[in-house]
Amino acid sequence: MKRLIIIASIFALGLAKAVAAAKPNVLLLLVDDLKPAMGCYGDKQAITPNMDALAKRGVRFDLAYCNQAVCAPSRFTLMLGSHSTSTGLYGLGSHLRRVMPDAVTLPQYFAKHGYRTESLGKIFHIGHGNLGDPEAFSVPHFHDKVIEYLESDSTDGGKLTREEALFTNQKLGQIRLLPRGAAYEAPVAKDEDYADGRVANETIKRLKAAKSRLAKDGTPFFIAAGFVRPHLPFSAPKKYWDMHDPAKLPIAVNKSFPKDAPRVALKRGGEIAAFKPVPQGGQIEGDLARKLIHGYYASTTYVDAQIGKVTNALAELGLEGNTIVVLWGDHGWHLGDLSIWTKHTNFEQANRIPIVMVAPGMAKTGAASKQLAETVDIFPTVAELAGLPKPTGPQSIDGVSLVPVLKNPKDRVRDHAYHAYPRGRKLGRAVRTARYRFVEWKNHHDENVPVDYELYDYKSDPWETQNHYTTKPKVAKRLKAILARYPEPKSRN
């Protein structure tokens, strides 16, 4: 009898390993401030061969949008599957566990189903008083720098700069007293001299260890690797700058605010003015504009090379065939269009993002879809691809699974995308359809404050030169009705 029990136990253990091994692994590749300035998205000046190769293995979403165009809230929407208007997490300094102590994040959900979950680089936002979410992953987070310089001149001789202080939670009450760091640098340097190179190298080590665990006990992995470029400053090795001819890089078509746009929708300066030699008012023209655009493209090529190291390692380790890969940019980036730089708006350039999903044996390869997609859709999509039960929170799961679209890119699971951005006492909530964007700017605490509206037509006016709210009342009414279906937004936390 004892012998039979031992044999049965061994058999059960072997079966458990086989079941676990059958679960697909998950690799999330998160890129900070990455707009669809990529070859696979039709940008002829972009040099992104590795991300383009990833798109050839999966489905590219051409109409994908973040849910709020700023780092911390956007990453909360990814990890929670919840809109910021559902959680109240709108700010860089918002603390997830103070507001939602019982929330189950994407990696926590996978850990509950037997996955070992790991994080490297920029996953949750750390800085501006925010400590991220250390309890979200199975093992301690591999943290590295966001703001980083190699040249002494970039920091006035090695001084702590404003943005370095913000992203390391130092001297938060004295930021204006600190010097500005350089907006860009291009030293002769190795890839790993900057954080993204180190994150790529460590991710490869984690993949090798994950393969060993798979062979030993069948534990599937969930690894999130976060890369910081092309976030400012545009610090990248000189060889990536040299790959681009600045004279050929695209300059903004429309450099003016949209006509008849409400003042609350507009932005000038902001984050970009924290870097030298940008004028304090944020007005950027001529050679400086071209230099910044050059820096953005060079930084994107640099991060593409780091992603290539990771995806190549995945293939060399024999893990490619059973690993779901998601490439995601946390929000877009203005490069002088509408005379705006960086993000923090409800306009197209700040909100359109790249999403590429690779799911071997479960999704089309080399396909593109016009399905409107949102960041919050990634949580339920990856869960379904992994064969896990549909996530139910306890937080509001606002995303929908894109699996039907991955199988058939012409299929549709939603007819619009939703996003929001707060400014002052008003909250701008937006509905983006295939053709239009409708925005309502409202003070939800004072009904006496007038509401502002925007409507943009991307078929007749792709560069947002005109607010069409008053000239297209029927369209505005239809989109206003869609927006009205959303719950009353939560107050800021």
N, C-alpha and C positions, 0 to 999 in steps of 0.2 A: 504493500500500500504506500509506504513511504517513498519507494522508488517511483511509483506512478505519480505521486504528488510532485516530486522533483522534476520529472519529465514534463508534467503539465505546466509547471511554473516556468520552465525553460521555454516551452512552446509559447506560453502567454507573453513572455518577455520578448521573444523573437517577433511575435505577431504585433506587439505594441511598437517595436522598432520599425517594422515594415509600414505600419499605418502612419507613424510619425514621419517617416522618410517620404511617404507619398504626398505629404502636405507641401505645397509650393513655398519656397523661400520668398522673402520680400526685400527689395533694395530700393529705398527712396533716395533720390538725388535732388536735393533742394538747393536752389541757386538764388542768391540775394540780388534784388533789383534787375533781374533778367527779363527784358521784354522780348518779343519774338524777333530779335535782330539776329537771325540764324539762317543759314543757307537753306535748310529744309522748309523754312517759312517764306522763302522767296526773296530774301535779302541777298542780292548779288555781291555785295561788298563784305558780307560777313564771312569769316573763316572759322567754321565750326564743324570740321569733318567728323568728329566723334559723336556729337549730339545728332548730327545728320544721319550717321550710321545707325544710331539707336532708333531714330524715327523710321528707318527702313525695316526695322524688325518689329515695329508695332503700329499703333494708331496715333496719328497727330491730330489734335483738336485745334482747328483753325479759328474757332470763336470761343475761346476759353477766357474766363474772367476771374480775377480775384474778388473777394467779398469786401475788402477794404484796403485801400492803397497805402498801407504803412506796415512796417515789419512786424511788430509784436501782434497786433490784432489779426493780421493775415495768417500768421502762424498758429494763432489760437483757432481760427476757423478751420485750418487744415487738421489740427490735432483733435478737435472736438466734433467736427462735422456740423458745427453750429454757426449761424450768422452772428456777427458782433451785435446786431440789434436784438438777438435772442439772449445774449449773455451779459450785455453791458460792458464788454471788454473792448473798449475803443482806443485805449491809450498805450503809449510806449511803456509807461510805468505801471500798467494794470497787473495785478497779482492774481493769477488764476485761482490758487487755493484759498485765498481770502474770500473770493467771490463765490467759488464753486468747489468747496472742499471735497465733495463726493464725485466729481466728474470723472468719467472713465475716458481717457485719451485713446487715440488710435493704437499706440504701442502697448498701453495697458490692456486693451481689449485683446490684442494678439497674445500677450503674455498669459492671459487667462485661459487661452486655448493651446497652451503648450509651447509657445515660441520663446526663444531667448531674444530679448530686445536690446539693442545697443544704439548709441547715438554718438556722433562725432561732428565737430565743427559747429556751425550755426544752425540749430534746429529751432528751439524756442529762442526768443529774443532775450539776451542778457545784457543789461545796461539800462541807463536812465532810471535807476532804482529798482529795476526788474531783475529777479534772480532766476528766471526761467521756471522749469518744473522738474527739479531733481528726482522726484519719485516716479516720473513717467516711465523710466526704463529699468531693465533688470539689473544693469551694472552701472557704475558711475560714468557720467558723461565725460567724453574726451573734449575738453574745451581748448580753444585757441583764439587768437586775436581777430578782431574785425578791422580795427583801424591800425595800420602797421606801416612803418617807414624803415628804410635802410639807410637813407642819406641824411646826414646831419643837417643840411640846409633846410630839409623839409620840416624840421621841428625847431627852428631857431637855435640850433646847437644842442639838441637833445632835451629840450624842455617838454613837459607834459602839455599836450595841446587840448583844445576844447573837446574835440570829438573822442580823443583817447580817454579823457576823463569820464565822459558820458558813458562810454561803452565798457568801462571798468569800474563804474560806480564810485569814482573818486571825486572829491571836491564838488559835489553836485550843486551846492549853493554858491559856488564861486566861478561858474563856467565863464562868464563874461570877462573875468579878470585874467583868464589864461590866453596864451597866444593861439592864433589860428595855425593849423597844420597845412601843408601843401595839398592842393587838389589833385596832384599827380606827381609821379616820379617814374623814371625808367632806367634803373641802374643795371649794370652788367651783373647778373645774379643767377643763381640756380633756382629752379622751380620751388624747391623746398625751403628756400630762404624766406618765403612768404607762407602764411598759414595754409592756404589752399593746397600747396604742395605737400605740406606735412599731414594734412587731413587725408589726402589721397593715399599717401604711403601707409598711414595707420589703418585706413579702411582696408587696404590690401592685406595687411597683417590679420585683421579681424576676419576677413573672408577665408584666409588659410586656416585659421583656428576653427572657424565655423565648419569648414569641410571635414576637419578631424573629428569634430563633435558629431557631425552627421554620420560618419563611418562608425563611431563608437557607440552612440546611443540613439541616433535618429532624430535628434532635436533640430527642428527647422529654425532658421534665423530670420529675424526682422532687423535690418540695419538701416538706419537713417544717417546719411552723410550730407552735411550742409557746407556749401561753399559760399564765400563772402564776395568775391568779385563777380560782377562789376559794380558792387557797392563802392561809393567814395571812401577813401581817396583812390584814384586810379593808379594804384601801386602794382606794377607788373614788370617782370624782367624785360630788358630792352629788346630782346629778340622778338617778342610778341608785338611791340610797337613797330619794329622794322618790317613786319609782315604786311603792314597796311600803308597805302599811299593816302595821306590825309586829304589831298586835293580831290580824291575820288569818293570820299565818304559822303553820305547823304546829309544835306543841310535841310533844316525845317522848311516846308513849303509855305505854311502860314505862320507868321511871327507876331500876330496880333490877337488880342482877346476876341472871342466871338462877339459879333455885334448883338446888342440887346441882351447880353448875358447878365444875370444879376450879380451885383458886386460880391455877394457871399460865395459865389462859385469860383472866384478868381484867386490867383496866388502870385505873389512876387517874392523872390528871394527865398527865405526859409533855409533849409539845410545847406544848400549850395554856398550860402554866404558865410558859412562857418569855416571855409577853406580859402587860403590865399592862392593866387592873387585876385580872386573874385571880388568885385566891388561890394561893399557892405549892403547896398540896396538890391543886389542880385541881378542887375542889368548886365547881360553878357552879349557881346557882339564880336564881329571880326575874327581876328586871329585866336583870341581866347576861346571863342565858341568852337572853332575848328579844332583847337587843341583838346578841349574837353570831349568832343565827339570822338577824336582819335583815341583818347584814353579809354573811353567806354568800349570801343571796338577791340582795342588791344587787350583790355581786361577780360572781355568775353572770350577771346581766343585763348588767353591764358587759362581760364577756368575750363574751357572745352578740353584742353590738353590734359588737365587733371582728371576730368571725368573719363577721358579716354583710357587713362592708366587703370582706373577702377573697372571699367567695363571690359577691357582687355584681360585683366586678371580674372574676372568672373568667367570668361570663356576659357582661358588657359587652365583654370582649376576644374573645369568640367561642370560648373554650376549653372551655366547659362540656360540650359534646357529645362530647369525646374525652378527658375527664379522670376518672379514678377518684378519688373523694373518700372518705376514711375519717375519721370523727369518733370520738375515743377519749378516755375519762377514765382516768387512770393507776390510780386506785383510788377507793373510796368514801370516806365521811366520816361519822363519828358526830356527831350534833347533840344530844347529851344523852341519846340512847336508851341504856338499860342503865347510865345515869349516866356514860357515856363520851363524850369529845370527841376529835376528829381521827380517826386511823386506827390502824394497828399492832395489829390483832386478827384473829381468824379468824371474826368474826361477820358477819352479812349486810350491815349498813350499811357496813362497811369494805371489803367485797370485791365487792359488786355495782356494776357500772359501766355507763355508756352506750357502746354501739358502734353506729354507723350507717355503712352502706356504700352508696355510690352508684356504680354501674357502668353508664353509658349503653349501652343495647343488649344488655347482658349480665345484667342483674338486674331484678327486679320494681321497680315504683315504688310508694311509699306503702304498703308492706307491713310487717307485723310478724311476728316469728317467736319461738316458744317454744323454739327450739333452744338448748341449753346451749352457750355459747361461751366461749372463753378468749382472753386477750391473745395467747398464743402462736399462735393460729390466724390472726392477721392476716398474718404473713409468708407462709405458703404460699398463703393466699387471694389476696393482692394479686399474688403472682408468677403464679398461674394466670390471673387476670383479664388480666394483661399479656401472656399467651401465652408466658411464660418457662418453661424446664424446671423440674421439681420440685426445690426446693432440698434439698441433701443435707449441708449443713454446711461445714466439718468438725465443728462442734459438733452436738450432738444436736438434731434438729428434732422437737420434741414436739407441735407444733400439727398440726391437720388442716385441709384446705381446706374453707371454707364455701361454695364456689361452687355446689354442688348446692342449698343452702338459699337462696342469693341468687336462683336461677332458680325454685325452688319452696319458699317459706317453710315448707311443711308437711313437707318432706323432713327426714330426720335422719341425721347423720353421727357422732353420739356420744350416749351416754345419761347422761353426767355431766360435771361440770367439776371441776378439781383445783386446789387452791391450798395454800399453806403459810405459816407464820410462826414464826420462832424466838423463844423467850423463855428467858433464862437458859441452862441447859444442855440444855433440852429443845427439840425441834422439833415444832411442831403441823402435821401434814399433814391435809388435809381433802378429802373427796369431797362434792360438792354435786349432788344429783339434782333433778328437778323438784319433789320434795316434801320431801326430807330433806337435812340436812348431818350428816356423821359426821366427827369429829375425833379423831385419835390424837396424844397428847402423849408423846413418847418420847425418852429419852436414848440415842442410838444408839452411844454409846461405853462405856456401863456397863449391862449387862443386869440388874444388881442393883437399879437404880433402878425403882420401880414406874411403870407406864404409866398415864396418865390418859386417859379417853375422854369424848367429848360426843356427843350425838345430839339434833338439833332437828327438829321436825315443823312445817313451815311451812303445812300445811293446817289443823291443829288449834290451832297455837300460833305465829302469824306474828310475834309480838313477842319470841320467845325467852325466855319467862318461866321455862321449866323444861328442865333437861337430862333427856332421856328415855332415856338409855342403859340404865339398869337395868330400865325398864318396857317396853321394846320390844326384847327380846333377838334375835328373829328378824330384824328390820330391821337391827340392829347387826351381826349375823353376816354378813348379805348384803353390807353396805357395807364391812365389814372385809375381806372377800374381794376386793372391787374394789380397795381400797387396797393390798392385798398384791401385786397384779400390778405395781405400780410398782417401779422399781429402788431399791435401797438409796440413800438420799440422800447426796450428797457433803458433806464437811465444809465448814465456813465458811471463805471466803477473803477 
